Amino acid sequence: MDTDTATYKTEVTAAFNGAAATYDRLGVEFFTPMGGRLVEFAAPRPGQRLLDVGCGLGATLLPAARLVGPEGSALGIDIAEAMIEEAAGEAARQDIGNVELRVMDGEHPDLPVRSFDLVLGSYSVIFLPDARAALARYAGLLRDGGRIAFTSPVFTRDTFPFLPPLFTDLIPMSLLRHLPPAWHPEQLHRQLHSWLEDPADLTAALRTAGFENVRVVDEPVDMTARSGQAWVDWSHTQGMRLLWQHLPADEAASLRARLVPALDALRGDDGLVHIDVPVRYVTAEVAR
Ligand SMILES: C[S@@+](CC[C@H](N)C(=O)[O-])C[C@H]1O[C@@H](n2cnc3c(N)ncnc32)[C@H](O)[C@@H]1O
C-alpha cells in the first residue's frame, strides 16, 4: 500500500471510529431505509452465506442476516473497529444470532475463495481507493451462481460530492480545498465518477471484474430529519464528517448557519425535513 493510500485509510478509519457511537442514531433516517431496500434488491435466501463489506452498524447486514436464517450465516466486515463493536451490540439487541463481525480492510478481504453466495456493500464500496480491483476480489469470493449487490450515490458532475443536488447551492465547492487530496474534485472524478457516473461504464467495470447480468437502478430514498439542526448533527456521523473535520472554525460555523434554516424550510406537513436522495442500486451475478 502506498503512503497516500495508507494515510487515506487511516483518516477514513478514524472518522468512522469517531462516528460509531452516534452513527445513524441522530433523528435522521437514511442508511436504514437504503439498507433495507438494498436487501430487497439482493433477495438473500434461507441457508445462504453472505458477506457485507463496510457493514457499519448493520443497516444491510442485519435485515439480510434475518433472511438467510439460522441455516445461513452473515459476516460483516468493517475497517473501523468501533463500528464493528456497535454492530455486534446491535445484533445482540435485535437477537440475531447468525452474524459474525470482523475488523478487516474490505479492499483486501482475507477470506476463503468461493465461500459466499452474496456480497453486499451499502455506501461502502465508494470508500475503497481501488474499488474496481476489490470487485474482482469479491467475484473470487463468490460460489457459482453467487451475486453482488451494492449501493452508491448517483454521481453527477456538478453536485457536491456524495450529496444530493439540493446541497450544491448550499455548500460551496471551494470548501473542498480544505480536504486532503483524495477528496479534491479531480481525484474524485478519477476514482469514482470515471466508472460510477455512467451506468454503461459501471456495467463494463463489473464485467471486467468477473460479473454478468448487471442491473443498475436509480431510485430516491426519502431521507427524513427531525430538523435542519438534526441533519447537520447527523452529517458529522457519516462521510461528511471528513469535511467538518477539515474546515476552519469560521467556515464550519457559517456553513452550519446556512444549512440549518435552508433545511428547516423543507419541512413537510408531518413536521419532518424531507430530502430526496438519489441512490444507485447495483446487482450482478458472478460469471462462470
Ligand atoms: C457510509 S458508511 C456505510 C455503513 C453501512 N453499510 C450502512 O449502510 O449503514 C461506510 C462504511 O464503510 C466503512 N469502510 C470504509 N472504508 C473501508 C474499508 N477499506 N474496508 C472496510 N470498511 C470500510 C466505514 O468504516 C463505514 O462503516
Ligand as a Chemical Component Dictionary entry (heavy atoms), coordinates in Angstrom:
data_LIG
# 
_chem_comp.id                   LIG 
_chem_comp.type                 NON-POLYMER 
_chem_comp.pdbx_formal_charge   0 
_chem_comp.three_letter_code    LIG 
# 
loop_
_chem_comp_atom.comp_id 
_chem_comp_atom.atom_id 
_chem_comp_atom.alt_atom_id 
_chem_comp_atom.type_symbol 
_chem_comp_atom.charge 
_chem_comp_atom.model_Cartn_x 
_chem_comp_atom.model_Cartn_y 
_chem_comp_atom.model_Cartn_z 
_chem_comp_atom.pdbx_ordinal 
LIG C1  C1  C 0  -21.244 5.379  4.889 1  
LIG S1  S1  S 1  -20.791 4.039  5.923 2  
LIG C2  C2  C 0  -21.995 2.793  5.463 3  
LIG C3  C3  C 0  -22.165 1.741  6.527 4  
LIG C4  C4  C 0  -23.277 0.731  6.294 5  
LIG N1  N1  N 0  -23.010 -0.085 5.131 6  
LIG C5  C5  C 0  -24.620 1.430  6.203 7  
LIG O1  O1  O 0  -25.213 1.406  5.135 8  
LIG O2  O2  O -1 -25.051 1.997  7.210 9  
LIG C6  C6  C 0  -19.306 3.426  5.190 10 
LIG C7  C7  C 0  -18.682 2.310  5.999 11 
LIG O3  O3  O 0  -17.595 1.773  5.240 12 
LIG C8  C8  C 0  -16.536 1.507  6.130 13 
LIG N2  N2  N 0  -15.271 1.461  5.356 14 
LIG C9  C9  C 0  -14.626 2.483  4.752 15 
LIG N3  N3  N 0  -13.506 2.032  4.155 16 
LIG C10 C10 C 0  -13.454 0.692  4.382 17 
LIG C11 C11 C 0  -12.544 -0.335 4.029 18 
LIG N4  N4  N 0  -11.429 -0.086 3.320 19 
LIG N5  N5  N 0  -12.797 -1.591 4.439 20 
LIG C12 C12 C 0  -13.904 -1.866 5.176 21 
LIG N6  N6  N 0  -14.800 -0.934 5.551 22 
LIG C13 C13 C 0  -14.582 0.334  5.152 23 
LIG C14 C14 C 0  -16.610 2.641  7.136 24 
LIG O4  O4  O 0  -15.893 2.365  8.322 25 
LIG C15 C15 C 0  -18.109 2.758  7.336 26 
LIG O5  O5  O 0  -18.569 1.929  8.358 27 
# 
loop_
_chem_comp_bond.comp_id 
_chem_comp_bond.atom_id_1 
_chem_comp_bond.atom_id_2 
_chem_comp_bond.value_order 
_chem_comp_bond.pdbx_ordinal 
LIG C1  S1  SING 1  
LIG S1  C2  SING 2  
LIG S1  C6  SING 3  
LIG C2  C3  SING 4  
LIG C3  C4  SING 5  
LIG C4  N1  SING 6  
LIG C4  C5  SING 7  
LIG C5  O1  DOUB 8  
LIG C5  O2  SING 9  
LIG C6  C7  SING 10 
LIG C7  O3  SING 11 
LIG C7  C15 SING 12 
LIG O3  C8  SING 13 
LIG C8  N2  SING 14 
LIG C8  C14 SING 15 
LIG N2  C9  SING 16 
LIG N2  C13 SING 17 
LIG C9  N3  DOUB 18 
LIG N3  C10 SING 19 
LIG C10 C11 SING 20 
LIG C10 C13 DOUB 21 
LIG C11 N4  SING 22 
LIG C11 N5  DOUB 23 
LIG N5  C12 SING 24 
LIG C12 N6  DOUB 25 
LIG N6  C13 SING 26 
LIG C14 O4  SING 27 
LIG C14 C15 SING 28 
LIG C15 O5  SING 29 
# 
